[in-house]
Amino acid sequence: MSPMAALRARSLDLGLLVLRVGSAALIWTFHMVRKLADFDHELRAFPDPLGVGHAASFVMALGAEGVCSLLVALGLATRLSSLPIVFTMMMVLVLGARGFEGADVQSAILYALPYVVLVLTGPGRWSLDHRLRDRWDHLGARLAPKAWGLRGDER
């Protein structure tokens, strides 16, 4: 690999690391802290766009924004962990389109955007996903034939 190609690869990996950690830090600092500080009120009054109840919707949002953002920051199951965050932010957009006054559409788009990028790009080399790549590949090879109804020799 040429020195310039190596520099580009390192720059890309550093950019993805900053994106993962920065996005998680932002969602925790400006979104999760507020929800956790007003936990009792949020639990009762949280919007219910899926019709599963206010408390269940709140817990799902906490899981998506809290737990999944930490997994993304670590680079663990990054693409899969990014999807619930994107879904949650899309629910905010739906609420905004329905006229819900508490829906901050601009923030939802800004929170969703880096996670959409991570779904498309993956976490980069500086992640747990990269460190566990051989294990993930081995697990995928074992599960893929069963999931697609193939025998081992048909892959």
N, C-alpha and C positions, 0 to 999 in steps of 0.2 A: 504494500500500500504506500502510495506516495505521501510525503509529509503534509501536503495540502489536504489530501483526502483524509488522513488521520486527524488533522486539525478540524476539518468539517465534521467528522464523526464525533469527536469529543465535544465540539460546540453544540451539536444537536443533542447529545446525551445530557449536557449541562443545561441546555434550554428546557428539555423535558423534565429534568429534576426540579428546576426552578418553577416550572409550570405546575407540577404535581404538588410540591410542598407549599408554594405560594397560594394556590387555589384552596388547599385545605386550611391554611392559616387564615385566609380571608373569610371563608365560610364559617370557621369556628369563631373568629374574633368578632365579626359583625353580624352574625346570624344566629349561631348556636348559643352564644353567651346570653343573648337577649331572651331566647326561648327558655333556657334553663333558669334564668333569673325570675321569670314570670311563669314558672312551671304550672302551678295550680290554675292560674287563669287560662293559660294556653291549653291545658288539658280539657277544660270545659268549653272554651270558646273557639277552638281551632276549627277552620273550615273543613267540611266533609264532602269533597268533590266526588268521591267514589261511592258514597252512600254506605260506608262501613261504620260510621259513628265518629264523633269528634275525637274521642280518646284514641281509637284505633288509628285514625288518620294522623294524629299528632305523633303517636309512637312510630308509625311507619316513616314519617318525615324525619323524626329524630334519628332513626336507624339509617336512613339514606344519607342525610346530611352529616350526621355525626360519625357513625361507624364507617360508612363507606368512604367518606373523605379521608379518614385516617388510613384506611387500607390503600387508597390511591396515593397518599403521601409516602407510604412505605414502598409503593410499587408492587403490591401483592394483589393478584387477580385484578389488575388495573382496569382492563377493558370491561370486565364484568362488574366491578365495583363502581365504575363511572355511570353505568346505565341507570341505577336507581336515583342518582342525583339528577341526572338529566330528566328522568321521568317526573320527579318531584317538581322541578322547575317548570316543566311543561304544564303541570297541573296548575301552577300559579298563573301561567299565561291563559289557561282555560278560564280560571276564576276571573281574571282581568277582563277577558272577552265577555263574560257573563255580567260584568258590571260590579263585581265584588270590590268594595272600596279599599279593603285591606291588602289587595294584591299589588305588590310592587313589581310591575312588569319589567321595568328597566333593570332592576337588581336580578330578577330571575334570568333574564337573557345574559347578563354579565356573569352570573354564577354558572349557568349551563354551558356557555361557550368553551371554556377551557376543558371541561369534561367531555364535550363532544369531540374536541381535538384529540384527547387522550384515547377515546374509543377508536378513532381512526388511525392514530399513529402507534399506540402502545406506549409503554412507560420509558423506553430507552434502556441502555445497558446498565445504568446506575440504579437498579431496582431489584427487589426480591424476585420479581418475575424472571429477570435475566439470570439471577443466581440459581433459580429453581427450574430453569428451562428444560434441562434433561429430564427431570422428574415429571414436569408437565407434559412433555412430548411422549414419555413412556406411558403415562396415564391416558393421554389422548389416543395413543395407538391401541391400547387395551380396550378403551370404551368405544372407539369409532366403529369397529366391526359389529358390535352388539347394537349400537344405536342405529346403524344403517342396515341391519339385517344381513351383514356379509360374514362369510367365513374368513378365517385368518389368511387363507391362501388367495383370496380374491382382491386383496388390497393392492 
